[in-house]
Amino acid sequence: MSEKIIFLDINGVLRPLSGGDCNRPFVSSRCVDALNKVFIETKAKIVLSSTWRYVVFSGSMNIDGLQTLLHTHDIQGDLIGVTRMDSDDSEVRESRWKQISDWLKRNTDRWSKFAIIDDDPDAFGGRPGVQTNSATGLTMDDAKQVIEILNER
């Protein structure tokens, strides 16, 4: 089944890295509201590209547990996967885009459109998405851009 996919980062997107929201234990409700607007208008699914995916790789949580954590913080989207682990080569900083690209290649039958939401410019590789300001996180204007990308005909 082909679906719209959001490759989602957390820190700098849902958890602003400065200002009043940075001391929150998890995410900003303002940023979550913006993301939920995307889910409501696109029916997109989540693939977590954030370093938060390491709770799955470490065995601390499985995908279902991580989905529950997201839902307990009012994130309405459904988590369907995570991008792969970083390269073992500590000499080379691998771009997040490479991990996203690998997920897209391994799951060609699962997606019809995708958008990346990240505060790191290396996450895009010229691909569709919105780079957030890490200090403020996802805004309603950012959400509107993601909606346009995913609903483009």
N, C-alpha and C positions, 0 to 999 in steps of 0.2 A: 504494500500500500504506500503510495507516494504521498509525502506530507511536506509541509513547510517547516523548516528547521531554523531555530535560533541557536547559534553557537554563543554561549553565555559565559562571560567572566563575572566574578562577584565583586572583588575588591576594586574600587574605582568606578564601578557600574551601579551595583545595588548598595554598596557600602562606601560612601564617599570617604576620601582619605584625609580630609581636613574640614574645619568648620564644626558646627554644632553636632552634625551627624556622625563624626568620626569616632566618637566614644561609645556609640551604641554597640551592644554585644554582637549583633549580626547585621541587620540591614536597615536601611532608611525606608520608612513607610511611604514617603514621597516618591522615592525611586521605584518601589514595588508597585505603587499605583500607576506609574508610567509604563512599567513592564506589563502589568495586567491589562492595560488598554491595548497593547499589542496583541496579547493572547485573545482578547475578546473580539478584536477586529480581523484577526488572521487565522485563528485556530492553530497556530504554530506549536510545535513541540520543542523541547529543550534538549540540546546536547551540551553538557557542561565542559567548557574548555578551560575553565579557571583552575588554578592550583588547588582549589577545594576538591577537585576530583581525586586527590591523593587519599582522602578518607576511604575511598573505594579500593584503591590499589593497596593500601596498608592493611585492609581487612577490618578496619574500625567500623565500617558501614558498607552495606550493599546498596545497589541502585534503589531498591524499595525504601530502605531506611533514609537515604539521602532525599528521595522524593517526599517522604513524610516530613523531614526537617524543613524542606522548602515550603510545603503546604502549611506547616505550623507558623510560618512567617508570612502567611497570606499570599504566597506566590501561586498563582492559579494554573500555570502551565504544567504540562506533564513531562517529566524527565524520562527520556528514552535511551540515554547513553552518555558516555564520557569519551573525550578524545584520549588517545594513547598516552603512555608515560613519556617523559622527556628522554632524549637520547642518552645513552650511557657515557658518551664522550664528554667529559667535563671540560675539555678544552674549547669546545664549540658551543656557543649559545644558540640553540635551535629556535627558530621563529615559531610562534604559535600557529602561524598559517600552515606550516608543514604538517603539523598534527591534524589540523582541520582538513587539509587536503587529503591526507591518508584516510580519515574517517569517511569523507565523501566518496573516495574510490572504493572502499570496502563495503559501502552501503548504497550503491547506485540505485537500487530498487526502492529505497526508503524515503527519498527526498525528491521534491519537484522544484522547490526554490529554497534558498537559504539566505540568511543575513547574519553577520557577525556583530555582536555588541561587546566592545572591549575598550579599555582606556589605553591600551598599548598599541602604538602604530605598527608594530611588527606582527600583529595578529591578522592583518588584512591581505597583504600581498597583492594589492590591487583588486581584491574581491569585494563584493557588495557588503555593506555594513555601515555602522555608525561608531565613530570613535567618541567616547564620552570624555568629558573633562573630569579627571580623577578627583579633583577637589569637590565637585558638586554631584557627581554621579549622573545617572540617567534622568533626563528631563522629559517633559511632555513634548517639547519640540523634537528631541531625539527620537522619542517613540513614534511621532508622526512620520519621521523619515524611514524608520524601520517598517512601518505599516505600508508606506508607498513602495518600498523595495519588494516586500513579500506579496503584495496584492497587485503588482504591476502585471499587466497582461502580455 
